[in-house]
Every structure is written in structure tokens, then in C-alpha cells.
Amino acid sequence: MPELSPRRRLLVLAICCMSLLIVSLDNTILNVALPSLRRDLHASVSGLQWTIDAYTLVLASLLMLAGSTADRIGRRRVFQTGLAIFTTASVLCSIAPSLQWLIVFRMLQAIGGSMLNPVAMSIITNTFTERRERARAIGVWGGVVGISMAAGPIIGGALVEYASWRAIFWINVPIGLAALLLTARYVPESRAPKARRVDPVGQLLVIVLLGTLTYAIIEAPEAGWTSPLILGCVAVAAAALVSLIAYERRRVEPLIELRFFRSAPFSGATVIAVSAFAALAGFLFLNTLYLQDTRGLSALDAGLHLLPMAAMALVFAPLSGRMVGNRGPRLPLLLAGVATTASGLLLTTLNAHTSDLRLYAAYVLFGIGFGFVNAPITNTAVSGMPRDQAGVAAAVASTSRQVGQSLGVAVVGALVAASLNIAAWAVIAGCGAAVLLLGLLTTGRWAAGTADRAAERLREPAPKSVVGAR
């Protein structure tokens, strides 16, 4: 990628943030619309879970493929393709005649979405090469998530209130088209110096692993945890995981670069991403049902109630980026863990008559926690990695987020279906505790040493193997 002027770099950052905005906005808007969608399409709790998880599962399955493909054939080309598919699929979602078709179109949306965020992060990584400048850019990136959280519930609530749930997908169209045109004009093409080859076996194993595991969690309350179908899915998921690790270890150019995980900070960031985004997905899913079904609020009022959480995420995400750039990831991760855990514990006390003051306190704490956690995850994922593997490293971090969202919705939805609402709220506190513990363990001197050794290994050629060898 050619050296760009400071103004051009900021413009590239803005264009990349537009893709993040429509993807993040789509998720927050959809959560607010779930009760309306359930009434209109006669959906069960598991049906609502699938409208979210069909998207996140496909997204998680394809992110690493999209990242490595973009490094190989061109990041701008893949990014533009993703924008076109995502925008078209949004139109199709808005006219879906049934729940089944909506789920299909959400999966198509996810195919486009898989080409957006990890590729955009790779473009940002290769545009902002200085460490502090990159950390600040990632802080802005995290702030866009906060903007989507602030705007999504309110815009979604207003659209559901005054139009219908179908209108929530319209917002993606003008933003997607604008980003598509601006990308063609201002984003330079870039690719990795050495192209990575496609790994179809690894890709298939990832799809089988995520699909069977999530299906088992979502459908278990209805089918029974000990039913042959659910036990079979768990067994297949376990076999897929073992096979994936064994196969990828033998690949010269694997879909998942297992050498990344020799870095304790990278491994920690991956698990933290799963925990934090499981908490986020569970939080949004549970609060949508709580505010509209338990407290009887309209979609718009429910969106307004979530504004304190979103505002805190918006304020603290850029602050977290600056803290990571100046002092490293430890303090933001510890603050994120403490705030998220405290929020989850407060949420376990909710009932139909809980005061707004206690509710808002829990929301503010959650927003602070989520605002702090995003920048350390992304920065750790790409820092220290060779630039020619930036797309793959960013895709692993993005995949972890989507896996977390899928599992969060699956687990809390299963608990709600089993009438274990307090346990569902407790999952959020547990995720916060995981962020706190891993933040302590993976940001010290020992962890930094493992990161340095992993970076050295990544600069060496992978051991030759019969699998995938030329």
C-alpha cells in the first residue's frame, strides 16, 4: 500500500468505519425489533435466537477465509464485494415473507458481512503503521460500535413504532451504497506480499464445529439435553474441534494459524473477545425481552432505556484506545472486567418493579465495561504480528467476537426458554469475571515474553508438511 497523506488516512478510516457502522447497527436494531418480529411471524424463542445466530454463525465461519482471501486477491476488492452483498441482502431481509426466509436472507447478509470488518481492520492496520497512531485509530473504530449502540435501539425503536420491523433493514442501504462508492474512489488496493492458499478442509471443520455446537445449545431446551439429536450434535462438535486442531497443525498455510496462540496476550484476547461479546449479545437479547415483555414498554421506549449503556460505550471506547496506546491493555481490561461483572450482578436482581435508578446503574456499568474492552482486544490481535498476516490475525479476533455473540444468544436464550432468567443474567456477570481474570493473567511480563517468542516464530517459515505442501 502506498504511503498516504494524514488527511487521506483519516478518510480511509472513516470509510472503514462506515462498514462497521452498518454491521453493528444491524445487530442492535434487530434486537429491539424481536418482540414485534415474534408477533408478526409467530416465532418461538428459538426462532428469535436463529434470526440472530444464523447471521453470527455464518459470519464467524467465514471471517478467517475472508481475511486471508483479502490478503491474497486484494483487500479493496473483497471489501467492495462484501458491501454489495450486505446491502442487497438487507433489502431482501426487509421483504422476507416468513421467518424461514428471513433466516436465509440473514445468512446471505452474513456472507457479505464476513468481507467487511476483518478486511476493514486489515486496511486500517496497513494504513496506520505507527503504534500509537494505530491504537488511536482502533479507538475510533471502537467508538463507532458505541455510536451504533446509541443510535441502533433508538432508530430501531422508532422504525418499529412508526413503520414495522421490516424498516430496520432499510438503514443499511444508503450507508452501504455510500461506502461502496467512496471505497472505489479513495481506498487504495493492497494485498499481502505472499498469498495464503485456501484451506477448504479447515473451513468445513469450522462450519461443522460452530453449527452443531450452537444448534445443540439452542434446541436443547425443547428437544431435551439427553436426546439423541442433541448428544449427537455435541459429539460431532467435539470431533470437529479435535480434527480441526490436528489438521491445522499439519498445514503449511492453515486457515487458523495455531502459532498465534503461543502468544499469551493473543490467546487471552481471543477468549476475552468471546466472553465480552457473549455478555453483549446476552445483554441485548435479555433486555429487549425484559423491557418490552416484562415491563410492557414500547419498542421506542425500550430503545431509549438502553441509551445510558450506549452513551457510556461511546464515551469510553476512544478513551480505551488512548489508554492502550499510552499504557498498554492491562488497565482497560481490568476496568472492563470489574464494570461488566458488577453490571451482571445488579441485573440478576431485576423484576417487573425494579426502579429505573437501579436499572440505569446496571446499564451504565455495562456500557463502561464494553467501552473499555474492545480496543485492547483488537490492538492485541494485530500488534506484533507480521504485516503480511494482518488480515488473518484481525479475522481471528473478529471471529472470536462473532463466536461470543452466537454463544451468548444461544446460552441465555436456552436459559430463558427453561425459565431460568436469573441464571441467564448471571451469565453476564460470569463473562465479566472471565475478562477480569484473563486481563490479569495475560498482560504481565510472562505474557509479554510469550508474545515476543511467538512473533519470532511467525517470522520463520512454518515447518514443512505433507498436508498443503507445494
C-alpha positions in Angstrom: 0.0 0.0 0.0 1.5 3.4 -0.9 2.2 6.0 1.8 -0.9 8.2 2.3 -1.2 11.7 3.5 -2.7 12.2 7.0 -5.9 13.5 5.5 -6.2 10.5 3.2 -5.6 8.1 6.1 -8.4 9.7 8.1 -10.7 9.3 5.1 -9.8 5.7 4.7 -10.5 5.2 8.4 -13.9 6.9 8.0 -14.9 4.7 5.1 -13.9 1.5 7.0 -15.9 2.7 10.0 -19.0 3.0 7.8 -18.9 -0.7 7.2 -18.6 -1.3 10.9 -21.5 1.0 11.5 -23.9 -0.9 9.3 -22.9 -4.3 10.7 -23.1 -3.1 14.3 -26.3 -1.1 13.7 -27.9 -4.1 12.1 -27.4 -6.2 15.3 -28.6 -3.6 17.8 -31.6 -2.6 15.7 -32.7 -6.2 15.2 -32.6 -6.9 19.0 -35.1 -4.0 19.6 -37.4 -5.4 16.9 -37.5 -9.0 18.2 -40.9 -8.8 20.1 -42.5 -7.2 17.1 -41.0 -9.8 14.7 -42.1 -12.6 17.0 -45.8 -11.4 16.9 -45.7 -10.8 13.1 -44.0 -14.0 12.1 -45.3 -16.2 15.0 -41.8 -17.0 16.1 -40.8 -19.0 19.2 -37.8 -18.1 21.5 -35.6 -20.4 19.5 -36.9 -18.8 16.2 -35.8 -15.4 17.6 -32.4 -16.9 18.5 -31.9 -18.2 15.0 -32.6 -14.8 13.4 -29.5 -13.6 15.3 -27.4 -16.7 15.3 -27.9 -17.7 11.7 -26.1 -14.4 10.9 -23.4 -14.6 13.5 -22.7 -18.3 12.8 -22.2 -17.8 9.1 -20.2 -14.7 9.8 -17.9 -16.4 12.3 -17.4 -19.4 9.9 -16.3 -17.2 7.0 -14.3 -14.4 8.7 -11.0 -16.1 8.5 -11.5 -17.2 4.9 -12.5 -13.6 4.0 -9.4 -12.2 5.8 -6.9 -14.5 4.1 -8.7 -14.1 0.7 -8.5 -10.3 1.0 -4.7 -10.6 1.8 -4.4 -12.7 -1.3 -6.5 -11.1 -4.0 -6.9 -7.6 -2.8 -8.4 -6.0 0.3 -10.3 -3.3 -1.5 -11.8 -5.8 -4.0 -13.1 -8.1 -1.2 -14.3 -5.1 0.8 -16.4 -3.8 -2.1 -17.8 -7.2 -2.8 -18.9 -7.5 0.9 -20.6 -4.1 0.8 -22.5 -5.0 -2.3 -23.7 -8.4 -0.9 -24.6 -7.0 2.5 -26.6 -4.1 1.0 -28.5 -6.4 -1.3 -29.3 -8.9 1.4 -30.6 -6.1 3.6 -33.2 -5.3 1.0 -34.1 -8.9 0.8 -34.5 -9.1 4.6 -36.9 -6.2 4.5 -39.3 -8.2 2.2 -38.9 -11.6 3.8 -42.3 -13.4 3.6 -41.7 -15.8 6.6 -39.3 -16.5 9.4 -37.5 -19.2 7.4 -36.8 -16.8 4.5 -35.7 -14.1 6.9 -33.2 -16.5 8.4 -31.9 -17.4 4.8 -31.5 -13.7 3.9 -29.7 -13.1 7.2 -27.3 -15.8 6.3 -26.7 -14.0 2.9 -26.2 -10.8 4.9 -23.5 -12.6 6.9 -21.7 -13.7 3.8 -21.3 -10.0 2.8 -20.6 -9.1 6.4 -17.7 -11.5 6.7 -15.9 -9.5 4.0 -16.3 -6.2 5.9 -15.0 -5.9 9.4 -11.9 -8.1 9.3 -10.9 -6.7 5.9 -11.6 -3.1 7.0 -9.4 -3.8 10.1 -6.7 -5.1 7.9 -6.9 -2.0 5.7 -6.6 0.2 8.9 -3.6 -1.9 10.1 -1.8 -1.4 6.9 -2.8 2.3 6.7 -1.8 3.3 10.2 1.6 1.7 10.8 2.8 3.7 13.8 1.9 2.0 17.1 0.2 4.9 18.9 -1.5 6.2 15.7 -2.9 2.7 15.1 -4.1 2.4 18.7 -6.0 5.7 18.4 -7.5 4.6 15.1 -8.6 1.4 16.7 -10.1 3.5 19.5 -12.1 5.5 16.9 -13.2 2.1 15.4 -14.4 1.0 18.9 -16.2 4.3 19.2 -18.3 3.5 16.1 -19.6 0.5 18.0 -20.7 2.8 20.7 -22.4 5.1 18.2 -24.3 2.1 16.7 -25.3 1.1 20.3 -26.6 4.6 20.9 -28.3 5.1 17.6 -29.4 1.5 17.0 -32.0 1.0 19.7 -33.5 4.5 19.2 -33.6 4.3 15.4 -34.8 0.7 15.6 -37.4 1.5 18.2 -38.7 4.5 16.2 -38.9 2.4 12.9 -40.7 -0.4 14.6 -43.0 2.0 16.4 -44.0 4.1 13.4 -43.4 1.6 10.5 -42.6 -2.1 11.1 -39.7 -4.4 11.9 -39.1 -4.6 8.2 -38.0 -1.0 8.1 -34.9 -1.7 10.4 -33.1 -3.2 7.4 -33.6 -0.1 5.2 -31.0 1.9 7.2 -28.2 -0.3 5.8 -28.9 0.6 2.1 -27.9 4.3 1.9 -24.8 3.8 4.1 -23.8 0.7 2.2 -24.1 2.4 -1.2 -22.2 5.5 0.0 -19.4 3.3 1.4 -19.2 1.3 -1.8 -18.8 4.5 -3.9 -16.3 6.1 -1.6 -14.2 2.9 -1.4 -13.8 2.8 -5.2 -12.6 6.4 -5.2 -10.4 6.7 -2.1 -9.3 3.4 -0.7 -6.1 2.1 -2.4 -5.8 -1.5 -3.2 -3.4 -3.6 -1.0 -2.6 -7.3 -0.6 -0.1 -9.4 1.3 3.3 -9.9 -0.4 2.9 -13.6 -0.1 -0.6 -15.1 -0.8 -2.0 -17.7 1.6 -3.7 -20.7 0.0 -7.3 -21.7 0.5 -7.9 -24.3 3.2 -11.3 -26.0 2.3 -11.0 -28.8 4.9 -10.3 -26.4 7.7 -13.1 -24.2 6.6 -15.6 -27.1 6.6 -14.5 -28.2 10.0 -15.0 -24.7 11.4 -18.6 -24.6 10.0 -19.4 -28.0 11.4 -18.0 -27.1 14.8 -19.8 -23.8 15.2 -23.0 -25.0 13.6 -23.5 -28.2 15.6 -22.5 -26.6 18.9 -24.9 -23.7 18.6 -27.7 -25.9 17.3 -27.3 -28.1 20.4 -27.5 -25.2 22.8 -30.5 -23.5 21.1 -32.6 -26.6 20.5 -31.7 -28.5 23.8 -34.5 -26.8 25.9 -37.1 -28.2 23.5 -35.5 -31.5 22.4 -34.0 -32.3 25.8 -30.3 -32.2 26.8 -30.1 -36.0 26.8 -31.9 -36.5 23.5 -30.0 -38.5 20.8 -30.1 -35.4 18.5 -28.5 -33.1 21.0 -25.9 -35.6 22.2 -25.1 -36.4 18.6 -24.6 -32.7 17.8 -22.3 -32.3 20.9 -20.3 -35.4 19.8 -19.9 -34.1 16.2 -18.8 -30.6 17.6 -16.2 -32.3 19.8 -14.9 -34.5 16.9 -14.8 -31.4 14.6 -12.7 -29.5 17.2 -10.2 -32.3 17.6 -10.0 -32.9 13.9 -9.5 -29.1 13.2 -6.6 -28.8 15.6 -4.9 -31.9 14.3 -5.4 -30.9 10.7 -4.4 -27.3 11.1 -1.1 -28.3 12.9 0.0 -30.1 9.8 -0.9 -27.4 7.3 1.8 -25.3 5.8 -0.7 -22.4 5.4 -3.6 -23.2 7.7 -6.9 -21.4 7.9 -6.3 -20.8 11.6 -2.6 -20.0 12.3 -2.1 -22.0 15.6 1.2 -20.3 16.1 -0.7 -17.1 17.0 -1.9 -18.9 20.2 1.6 -19.4 21.5 1.3 -15.7 22.5 -0.5 -15.5 25.8 -1.8 -11.9 25.1 -3.2 -13.1 21.8 -4.8 -16.2 23.3 -6.1 -14.1 26.1 -7.6 -11.5 23.8 -9.3 -14.3 21.9 -11.0 -15.7 24.9 -11.8 -12.2 26.3 -13.4 -11.4 22.9 -15.6 -14.4 23.2 -16.5 -13.6 26.8 -17.2 -9.8 26.2 -19.3 -10.3 23.2 -21.2 -13.2 24.7 -22.0 -10.8 27.5 -23.1 -8.1 25.0 -25.3 -10.4 22.9 -26.9 -11.9 26.1 -27.4 -8.4 27.5 -29.2 -7.1 24.4 -31.3 -10.2 23.9 -32.4 -10.4 27.6 -33.0 -6.6 28.0 -35.1 -6.4 24.8 -37.5 -9.1 26.1 -37.4 -7.8 29.7 -38.2 -4.2 28.8 -40.9 -4.9 26.3 -42.4 -8.1 27.6 -41.9 -7.9 31.4 -42.1 -4.1 31.8 -44.6 -3.5 28.9 -42.6 -0.8 27.2 -42.9 0.1 23.5 -40.0 -0.6 21.2 -39.1 3.1 21.2 -39.2 3.4 25.0 -37.1 0.2 25.2 -34.5 1.8 22.9 -34.4 5.0 25.0 -33.9 3.0 28.2 -30.8 1.4 26.7 -29.3 4.9 25.9 -27.3 5.2 29.1 -25.5 2.0 28.3 -24.8 3.0 24.7 -23.6 6.5 25.7 -21.1 5.1 28.1 -19.8 2.7 25.4 -19.5 5.7 23.1 -17.5 7.8 25.6 -15.2 5.1 26.9 -14.2 3.3 23.7 -12.0 6.2 22.4 -10.6 6.7 25.9 -9.7 3.0 26.0 -7.9 3.3 22.6 -5.8 6.2 24.0 -5.0 4.2 27.2 -3.9 1.2 25.2 -1.7 3.4 23.0 -0.1 5.1 26.0 -0.1 2.5 28.8 -0.9 -0.9 27.2 -4.0 -3.1 27.5 -3.9 -4.1 31.2 -5.8 -1.2 32.9 -8.7 -1.1 30.3 -9.2 -4.8 30.6 -9.3 -4.7 34.4 -11.8 -1.8 34.3 -13.9 -3.6 31.7 -13.9 -6.8 33.8 -14.9 -5.1 37.0 -17.7 -3.0 35.4 -19.2 -5.9 33.5 -19.2 -8.2 36.5 -20.8 -5.5 38.7 -23.4 -4.9 36.0 -24.2 -8.6 35.7 -24.7 -8.9 39.4 -27.1 -6.0 39.5 -29.0 -7.4 36.6 -29.7 -10.7 38.5 -31.9 -8.7 40.9 -34.3 -7.4 38.2 -38.0 -7.9 38.3 -41.1 -6.2 36.9 -41.0 -3.5 39.5 -37.2 -2.7 39.7 -36.6 1.0 40.0 -35.3 2.9 36.9 -32.4 4.1 39.1 -31.1 0.6 39.7 -31.8 -0.4 36.1 -29.8 2.6 34.7 -26.9 1.9 37.1 -26.6 -1.6 35.7 -26.8 -0.2 32.1 -24.2 2.5 32.8 -21.8 -0.1 34.3 -22.3 -2.4 31.3 -21.6 0.4 28.9 -18.4 1.4 30.6 -17.2 -2.2 30.6 -18.0 -2.8 27.0 -16.5 0.6 26.0 -13.2 -0.4 27.7 -12.9 -3.9 26.3 -12.9 -3.5 22.5 -9.7 -1.6 21.8 -7.4 -3.9 23.9 -8.8 -7.0 22.0 -8.2 -5.6 18.6 -4.9 -4.0 19.4 -3.5 -7.2 20.9 -4.7 -9.2 18.0 -2.8 -7.2 15.4 0.2 -5.8 17.3 3.4 -7.7 16.9 2.1 -9.8 14.1 3.8 -9.7 10.7 2.0 -7.2 8.4 1.5 -9.9 5.7 -0.6 -11.8 8.2 -2.6 -8.8 9.5 -5.8 -10.0 7.7 -5.7 -13.4 9.3 -4.9 -12.1 12.8 -7.7 -9.5 12.6 -10.0 -12.2 11.3 -9.3 -14.4 14.3 -10.2 -11.5 16.6 -13.4 -10.8 14.7 -14.3 -14.4 14.6 -13.9 -14.6 18.4 -16.4 -11.7 18.7 -18.9 -13.4 16.5 -18.5 -16.8 18.2 -19.1 -15.0 21.5 -22.3 -13.4 20.2 -23.6 -16.7 18.9 -22.9 -18.5 22.2 -24.2 -15.6 24.2 -27.6 -15.6 22.4 -27.7 -19.4 22.4 -26.9 -19.8 26.1 -29.1 -17.1 27.5 -31.9 -17.9 25.2 -31.8 -21.6 26.3 -31.9 -20.4 29.9 -34.9 -18.1 29.2 -36.7 -21.0 27.4 -36.1 -23.1 30.5 -37.5 -20.2 32.7 -34.0 -19.7 34.4 -33.9 -16.0 34.0 -31.7 -15.3 37.0 -29.2 -17.8 35.7 -29.3 -16.0 32.3 -28.4 -12.7 33.9 -25.7 -14.4 35.9 -24.0 -15.5 32.7 -23.2 -11.8 32.0 -21.5 -11.5 35.4 -19.6 -14.7 34.7 -18.4 -13.3 31.4 -17.2 -10.1 33.2 -15.3 -12.2 35.7 -13.6 -14.0 32.9 -12.5 -10.7 31.3 -11.1 -9.6 34.7 -9.2 -12.8 35.3 -7.7 -13.1 31.8 -6.8 -9.4 31.8 -4.7 -10.0 34.9 -3.1 -13.2 33.6 -2.3 -12.2 30.0 -0.9 -8.7 30.4 2.2 -9.2 32.6 5.9 -9.8 31.9 5.5 -13.5 31.4 2.7 -12.9 28.9 4.8 -10.3 27.0 7.7 -12.8 26.8 5.4 -15.4 25.1 4.3 -12.7 22.7 7.8 -11.9 21.7 8.7 -15.6 21.2 5.5 -16.1 19.2 6.3 -13.1 16.9 9.8 -14.6 16.2 8.3 -17.9 15.3 5.8 -16.2 13.0 8.6 -14.6 11.1 10.1 -18.0 10.4 8.7 -20.3 7.8 6.2 -22.9 9.1 7.5 -26.5 9.3 7.0 -28.3 6.0 4.3 -30.9 6.0 2.7 -33.3 3.6 -0.6 -31.5 4.1 -0.9 -28.5 1.9 2.7 -28.7 0.7 3.6 -27.5 -2.7 
